[in-house]
């Protein structure tokens, strides 16, 4: 257990529905990252926050995706009008940029999304 | 695109050393080599990182060649629980950068 939690762990939804995932990072970590992982591939970066500010978004993050971190603590990732191609594992990671430049990112267990 | 190349898969007998190679021929002077692993259905787990000196911790050893164009992760006594996908990543030491994963090496430890 890295201290990063994600909820739910599994989500099955029908195409066209909206889904929302939550990530709770390690409490003192100021940076929070979202990644997506499809079968047989390594995780791909989606977006990251420093405190409540969203500082970078990947081109993978289409306009159907939105992420928030309103108080600089937990974060949510919402997917609107889900498509079958959204089926993947969604991973959250957190990092403390204050403690050291080489400190690592700690990953949560992920949320596995299946779109029928 | 990932800046590293790794073999797709490797096997190792339980109790033996597992040596996982990684090529990073375009590594810059300020980039570190990081290793993560991902056990099935879990999030990636940090193992070790280094700049140019060899590093060792309770999980593994990291050997970086003098020209820094390649490295080897060594699990000294592999166990069945070490079966996982191992990712070699190069990144700048700012700590802010996103991690760029390749497809990694699938290590299978057999009894």
HADDOCK unambig.tbl for C-alpha pairs under 7 A between the chains (distance, minus, plus):
assign (segid A and resid 41 and name CA) (segid B and resid 103 and name CA) 5.31 0.50 0.50
assign (segid A and resid 42 and name CA) (segid B and resid 101 and name CA) 5.27 0.50 0.50
assign (segid A and resid 42 and name CA) (segid B and resid 102 and name CA) 5.55 0.50 0.50
assign (segid A and resid 42 and name CA) (segid B and resid 103 and name CA) 4.99 0.50 0.50
assign (segid A and resid 43 and name CA) (segid B and resid 101 and name CA) 5.99 0.50 0.50
assign (segid A and resid 44 and name CA) (segid B and resid 100 and name CA) 6.82 0.50 0.50
assign (segid A and resid 44 and name CA) (segid B and resid 101 and name CA) 6.82 0.50 0.50
assign (segid A and resid 45 and name CA) (segid B and resid 98 and name CA) 6.46 0.50 0.50
assign (segid A and resid 91 and name CA) (segid B and resid 43 and name CA) 6.82 0.50 0.50
assign (segid A and resid 97 and name CA) (segid B and resid 95 and name CA) 6.22 0.50 0.50
assign (segid A and resid 97 and name CA) (segid B and resid 96 and name CA) 6.67 0.50 0.50
assign (segid A and resid 101 and name CA) (segid B and resid 93 and name CA) 5.57 0.50 0.50
assign (segid A and resid 101 and name CA) (segid B and resid 94 and name CA) 4.87 0.50 0.50
assign (segid A and resid 101 and name CA) (segid B and resid 95 and name CA) 4.92 0.50 0.50
assign (segid A and resid 102 and name CA) (segid B and resid 93 and name CA) 5.17 0.50 0.50
assign (segid A and resid 102 and name CA) (segid B and resid 94 and name CA) 6.53 0.50 0.50
assign (segid A and resid 102 and name CA) (segid B and resid 95 and name CA) 5.27 0.50 0.50
assign (segid A and resid 103 and name CA) (segid B and resid 95 and name CA) 6.18 0.50 0.50
assign (segid A and resid 107 and name CA) (segid B and resid 43 and name CA) 5.52 0.50 0.50
assign (segid A and resid 107 and name CA) (segid B and resid 44 and name CA) 6.01 0.50 0.50
assign (segid A and resid 107 and name CA) (segid B and resid 45 and name CA) 6.81 0.50 0.50
assign (segid A and resid 108 and name CA) (segid B and resid 43 and name CA) 5.62 0.50 0.50
assign (segid A and resid 109 and name CA) (segid B and resid 42 and name CA) 5.04 0.50 0.50
assign (segid A and resid 109 and name CA) (segid B and resid 43 and name CA) 4.61 0.50 0.50
assign (segid A and resid 110 and name CA) (segid B and resid 42 and name CA) 6.90 0.50 0.50
assign (segid A and resid 110 and name CA) (segid B and resid 43 and name CA) 6.03 0.50 0.50
